[in-house]
Amino acid sequence: ESKRELFSLLLSHAVNSFIAVLSIIFGIQSLLKGEMASGLVLGGIGLIVGGITIYLIQKSIRNLIHEKKSKNRTING
């Protein structure tokens, strides 16, 4: 059950992760072509979206762990 919850969590954030990776890739490509401004903007957007996505995934995992501990406490005692 927990594996299924974790998979659905990662799947729900997959779009954000995909956008972040694409933005970083296009930013690096722009930097390599010599387009400094667009490369930095795209790279920055990718890093921001990626950072927010990682934060949301960590927060959701913490909530799942907290819910499991709460369920175990009510069952055990």
N, C-alpha and C positions, 0 to 999 in steps of 0.2 A: 504494500500500500504506500509506504513512504517513497519507494523508488518511482512509483507512478506519479505521486505528487511532485517530486523533484523534477521529473521529466516534463510534466506540464508547466511547471514554473519556468524551466529553461526555454521551453518552446514558446511561452508567452513573451519572453524577452529576446527571442531570436531575431525578430525584425529590427529591434534597436541595435543589437550586436552587428547585424548585417550592414545597417546604415553606417555604424561607426567604422567598421573595417573598410567599407567602400570609400568613405570620406578620407580616411587616412591614406589608402592606396592612391586615390586620385590626387591628394595633396602632395604625396611624395613624387608622383609623376610630374605634377606641375613644377615642383621645385627642381627636378632634374632637367626639365625643359628650360629653366631659367625664369619662370614666372613666379617671382618671389611672393607677391601679395596674395594671389589666388592659392598658391601652395600652402602658405601659412594659415590662411582662412580655412581652407578645407581640412588641413591637418588639425587645426584647433577645434573645429566642429566635431571631427571624429573623436578627438580625445575627450571633449566634454560629454558627448553622447555616450561614449564608452565608459567613462567614469561614473556617470549617472546610472547607467545600466548595471554596472558591477555593484554599485551601492544598493540598488533596488533588489538585486539577486541576493546579496548578503543579508539584507533586512528581511526578505521573505524566508530565507533559510533559518534565520534566527527565530522568526515567528513560528515556523514549523517545529523547530526543536522545543520551543517554549510550550507549544500546544501538546506535544508528545509527553513532555515532563508533567504537565498538568493532568493529562489523562492517566498517566501511570500513578500519580499521587492519589487520584480519586479511586482508582481500581485497587491499589495496594493499601490504602489506609484511610 
